[in-house]
Amino acid sequence: MYNISKIREDFPILSRTVYGKPLVYLDNGATTQKPRCVVESITDEYYSVNANVHRGVHFLSQQATNLHEASRETVRKFINARGTNEIVFTRGTTESINLVVSTFADSQMQAGDEVIVSVMEHHSNIVSWQLQAARKGIVLKVIPMNDRGELLLDEYEKLFSPRTRIVSVTHVSNVLGTINPVDKLIEIAHAHNVPVLIDGAQSIPHLPVDVQALDADFYVFSGHKVYGPTGIGVLYGKEDWLDRLPPYQGGGEMIKNVSFEKTTFNELPFKFEAGTPDYIGSTALAKALDYVSAIGMENIEAYEHELTEYAMQHLKEIPGMRIFGEAERKSSVISFLVGNIHHFDMGTLLDRLGIAVRTGHHCAEPLMHRLGIEGTVRASFALYNTKEEIDVLAAGIERVARMFL
């Protein structure tokens, strides 16, 4: 059974009040709250194990190293990578994307070569490629979508050309909640001998992910989206591809030998991990992944699907409600506007009722242009949210709407 009361007890922040109202936290697409076990692991490691990893012969360093590398194995198992050498720790999804984009463009692309992205990408998966376009003259091609927020696969296939070098797309839209058919996108790309980078920031907290089953060449995500700490993320890359790409940064740990004449680089994954890693963060991330694994990602997916369906049904009953994104496969995100009420006004007034939502363009301005709007209010759900909180959200929206009549 899905014991929501027990789960909520693991997140102390959910019991606090805001402006005298019980907190209803619905900004999980931006960051999730942390269970006690994650916070306690950070404290425990700083107090009892803290030492720099890999480089020390003393007991604490060896112990910290073992924890750090055990965390890499936890990540490997969570996404079913073949080996820990395919798991690179980064600062988050954005750095993971930039690492792939920079090294791939430097080593695999020339002026006139093309990358395929989608209209619903986060800025991190647009701007990083645009920087390379300005430097190297590469070309961005964009997969369009229909009015339900679903990518058009027929149009996607037409974008491939002899100059296509990589596809870079999101698994789940942070605005629409659309769960993209990344298995099909990858299959089509591979038929053209083109690798695929998947942005998994919004999928990892909500869906079981098996990178081998997907046959993804690169898959990236952030710790803080999946109940872990900020400042830690993951780049999964197939060993063959990571071997081909040059180092992203220079420094300690990523080298074998250094002289003023020549430097040889370390083996995977250390080639991409210059400097002292966030070994405290990696341990806490592993705790978070163990936490959701104990609940079961399939159970989380089913529970959140029920929440989202319940929310969609109730929010649609509100007069003037416009919901953006009604794909057949949809994750735990609802973006909306009500009548002519500005998203900022709605979000600000909901906050006074203790309801935390996100407002704005959500780092997806090109998608907003496609929708013909400036921004939305976004409610995003997590494993600890309840139908009662959705009722509070619906009542809050109706109360705000009445103020603008």
N, C-alpha and C positions, 0 to 999 in steps of 0.2 A: 504494500500500500504506500501511496505517496503521502507522507506525514508532514503536511504543511506547517502545522504548529511546531513540531520539533525542528524543522528546517529554520523557521523564523527565529527560534531561540538561539540559533547559531550566529545570528547577525544582530549584535547589540544595538547598532544604530537605528534599526527599524522600530525600536521602542521609544525613540525620542519624539519630542514635539517641536513644531515650527509655528511661530506666531500663535502659540496656545492650542494648536490643532495637532492631532496625531500625524506624523510624517507619512505621506503616501509617495514613495519614491518610484517614479516612472521615467527615469532618465538613464536606464541601464544600457542603452545603445552608446552613450558617451562613456560611462564607466559603471562597473558593478560594485556593490558593497562587498565587504570581506568577512568571511566567517572567522570565528575565534581562532581556529586552528592555524589559519594563515598568519594572522597578526602575532600569535604566540610563537610561531616558528621563527619569525624575524627577531623577536626579543630573545628567545632562547639561544639562537645562533650567535647573536652579538655578545651575549653574556657568557657563553660557555665554549664556543668553538671558533670565534673570530680569528682568522689568520689568512694571509694571502695564499691563493691556491697554486698548485703545480710546481712552485719554485722552491719550496722549503723542505728541509729534511726533518724538521722537528715535528713533534706529535700533533700540535694543533693544525699545522699546515696540511699534514697528511689527512687528518680527520676532515678538515674543510674541503679538501680536494675530493675525498670520497663522497661527501654529501653532494658536491657540485656535479660530479660525474654520475652519481645515482639519479640526480634530477634530470640529467640529459636522457638517461634510460627511461625514466618515467614519461618524458615527452615522446620519446620514440614509440613506446607502447601505446600511448594515448592516440596517436595518429597513425599507428601501424607502419612506421618507416622501416626499411630493411635493416639499417644499422645506425648506431649513434654518431657515426662519422657524417651522416646526412642531416644532423641537427646542429644548427648554428644559433647560439644565443646572441640576441641583439637588444636594442633599447625598446623595440616595439615594432608594430606593423610598418610604420612609416620608414624607419631605418631599414627594415628588411627589404621593402620595396626599392628604396634608393640604392641599396647594396646590389641587388640584382640588376636594376636598370643601368647603373653606372658601369658595372663590370661587364655586363652583356653588351651594352652599346660600344664600349671601348674595344672589346675583343672580337665581337661578332657582326658589327654593323658598319656600313659605309654610307656616304651621302646618297640619298634616294631610296635607301632601304626603309621598310615599313613595319610599324607595329599596329596591331589591332587592339583597340580598347572598346568599352561600351559607353553609351550615353549616360549610364547611371553610376559611373565611377566616382569614388572619393577623390578629392583634390590630390591626395598623395599619389594616386595612380594616374593622374593626368599631368600635374606640374612637373613631376620627375622626368617624364618622357618629353615634355615640352622643353625642359632644360637641355636635354640631349638633342632635340630637334634644332635648337638655336646653335649648339656647339658643332654638331656633325651634319646637319641637314637631313636628318631622318624625317619620315612622314608618318603622321598619326591618321589612322582610319577608324571610324566610329560605327559600332553596331547600333542600329536604331531599335526602337521598341514600339509596341502598340499602346493604345490608350489605357489598357489594363496594367501596364508596367511590365510587360513580358518582352524579352528580346526576340527579334525576328530572325530565326535561324536561316531562313532562305536568303535573307539579305546578308547575313554573316558569311555564308559560303561564297557569295559574290565578291566579298572584299579581298579574298586571297589572290595573290599574284606571284610571279616569280621573285619579286622583291620582298615578300612578306618574311620576316625573320622571327617574330614572336607574337603571341597573343597574351594580353595582360588584362584580366577581368576579375570582377568581384563575385564571390560565391553568393552572398546575400546583400541586397541593397540596404544601406543604412537609412534610407529615406522611405522607400516603398515597401520594404520587407520582402520583396520578391526573392524567392530561392531560385537562382538561375540553374539551368540544366548543365552544370559544368562538366558532367561526364560526356554529354553530347558535344559540347564545345571543344573539349579536349580530343575526343575521337575525330572530329572533323579536322582540327588543326594537325593532328598526327598523320592524317591521311595526306596532308600536304608537307609532311616532314618538318612541321613547325612546332617548337616547344611552347608550353603554356605556363604562365605565372598566375596563381590564384590568390586573391586577397581574401583571407579567411577571417578577418577581424570580427565580422558580424555572424559568422557561421559556427565557429568553435564553441561559443557558449550555449548554442541551441541545438546543434545537430551532431550525430555521430559522424566523424570524419575518418576515412581510411584512404590515405594518400596512394597506397599501392592499388587499391580497387579503382580509384579515380584515374590512376596513371598520370597524376600531376607531375610536371617537371619541377615546379617550385610551388610551395604553399607557405603562406606567412600569416602570423597572428600575433596579438598582444596579450600579455598576462593580465592586465587590468580589466580587460573585457570578460575574462573568464574567472572572476573572483580572486585573482592573484594580485600582486603588488604592481604599482606603476614602475616604469623604467626598465621593464624586462619584456622581451619578445622572442619570437622564434622565426627562423628561416629554415624550412625544410627544402632541400634540393637533392635531386638524384645525384648519386656519387659521380656519375659520368659528367654531368653538367658542372658540378662544383669543381671538379678537377680541371675543366677547361677554362674556367673563369679566373682572372688575375685577382690578387688581393685587393681589398677595398681600402684598407688603411695600413700604415706601417707602424711598427713599434715592437714592444716586447710580446712574447708568447707566439707570435705568428711567424717566427723565424726558426731555422735550424742553425745556420751559421751566418755571421756577419763579418765582412772585412770591408775596407774602403774600396776594394776592387770589385767585390761581388757579394751578393746576399742570396742564400738559398732559403726557401720558404718551408714552413712546417707542414705536416700532413693535415688532412681534414679531421675535424672541422676547424682546427686551431689556426689555419691559414687565414680565416676570416674573423678571428677574435683577438685583435690587437689590444694590448694593455690589460690591466686588471679587470676581470669580468665582474659582473654583479652576482657574486656567488651567494650572497644573502638572498637576493631576489630569485635566483634559480631554485633555491630550496623552497622558498615560499610559493613559487609557481607550481612546483611539484606537489606541495600540500594541497593547493587549490585543485589541481587535476585529479589528485586522489579523492578529494572531497566530492567532486561531481561524478567521478567514476563509481564511488560507493552508492550514490543515489541511482546512477544509471542514466547514460545519455539518452537512451530510448525512452525512459520514464520522463525525463525532463522535456524531451521533445513533445511527447504526448500531452503532458500537463500544460505546457505553454501553448500548444495548438488549441487546446480547449479554452484557455484564457483568451487567446486572440479572437477565436470565433465568438465567444461571449461578448467581448468588447466591441467587435465589429457590429454585431447584432444590436447592441444597446446604443452605441453612438449614432448609428444610422437613423434611429428614431428621433434624434434631436433636430428640430426645425433649422433649416439653413446649413446643415452639416454637409461638408464636401470632404470625402476621404480620397487620398491619392495613393493608388496602388492596390489593385484588387486582383492580383495574379492568382492563378489556380493553386500554385504552391507559394505560400506566404509564411514568413517567419514572424517573430514577436515584435513587430513595429507597426504603428498606425500613425500616419501623418495626415493632418486635417486642417481645415479652416472652417469657420462658422460665419455665414453671411459675409458682411463687409468688415468684420472685426479684424484688426491687424493682429498678426500672430504674436507680436511682442506684447500687445495689450492683454491678449488672452493668457499668455504665459505668466505675465506679471501678476495678474489678478488671481490666477489659479495658485500661484505661490503663496499668496496671502491666506489661502484656504489650506495650506500645508501640502499642496500637491506639486511635486517637482516634475516638470516636463522640460523639454528642450524646444527652443524657438530659433528661427532663422533659416539659412540655406543649407545647414548641416554639412558644410564643406562639399557641396555638390551643386555649384551654381549652374553648370551646363544642364543638369537635369531640371533645375528650376526654370531655365529658359525653355526647355522642351515642354514643360507643364504650363508655361505662360503665367507664372507667379513669381513673387519675390522670395517667399519663404513659407514655412508651415509651422504648426505646432506638432511636436512629435512625442507620442507616448510609447515607450518601449518597455517591454516586460521581461522579468527574470524568473528564475525558479522559485523565488520567495514571495512573489506577488499573489494576490488573491482576487476572487470575484468581488468580494466586499470592497476592495480598493478601487476596482473598476466602477462599481456603483457610486463611490465617492467622486471619482473623476467625472462620470456622466452628470451627476447632480451639480458638481462645480461648474461644468461647462454651461449647463442650463442657467445657473444663477448668474454667471458672467454675461451670458447672452441677453438676459432680461435687462441688464443694466444699460444695454445699447439700443433698446427698443425706443 
